[in-house]
Structure formats: C-alpha cells, structure tokens
C-alpha cells in the first residue's frame, strides 16, 4: 500500500510496510506539475503487467516494483485491486504509477487538485 501526501509543490508517495521489500522502493517524490492525471481503476490489474525489472509478481495476489510495457516504465504496488489508483506522469523516470491506496477517492482528489 502507498500513502499519498502533498509537501508544497511535491507529491510524496510513501510505500508502506513489507511493500517496500516487494517493490524495492520506499518513496517517490514527484513534482505536482509532472502529474497529468489520476483515476481509480480496479480493472487495470487484469492482464499482463509487462516485463518485471526489478520487482515482485505473484499473479492474483501482488504486483510490486518496476515493469516495462509497450515502451513505458510503470511503477506498480497493488495487492487489492479495489483500491488501485493510476497516476499518469510527464517528464519523470516512470511514465505511470499504479498504486494501492487506503482511500482511492481521496487520493484521486488530492492528485487532481495538484494538477
């Protein structure tokens, strides 16, 4: 799970608990100006996620880490698809974040307000 907060002009994504180990990341800091949009999307977890490098993939249970799909670099941290949020980015190491948050509607509102 990921906690999303705002720190001035920066959005901070803190990876929580054991997910740090599975995702091989503990924190991402993204300037709000680089966020194109965010949306709740439980269906995004269906299908192939791409080539894992590095990360963890246990089908139907957990997807965490860096994945490459169709020329895009995507950060994943999702165990519960019902809480999945997709964040589209510009001018960042990752093209997209697919994260699980405690309250998807609140996270999307925070991210949308930042845009």
Secondary structure, 3 states (H helix, E strand, C coil): CEEEEEECCEEEEEECCCHHHHHCCCEEEEEHHHEEEEEECHHHHCCCCCEEEEEEEECCCEEEEEEEECCEEEEEEECCHHHEEEEEECCCCCCEEEEECCCHHHHHHHHHHHC
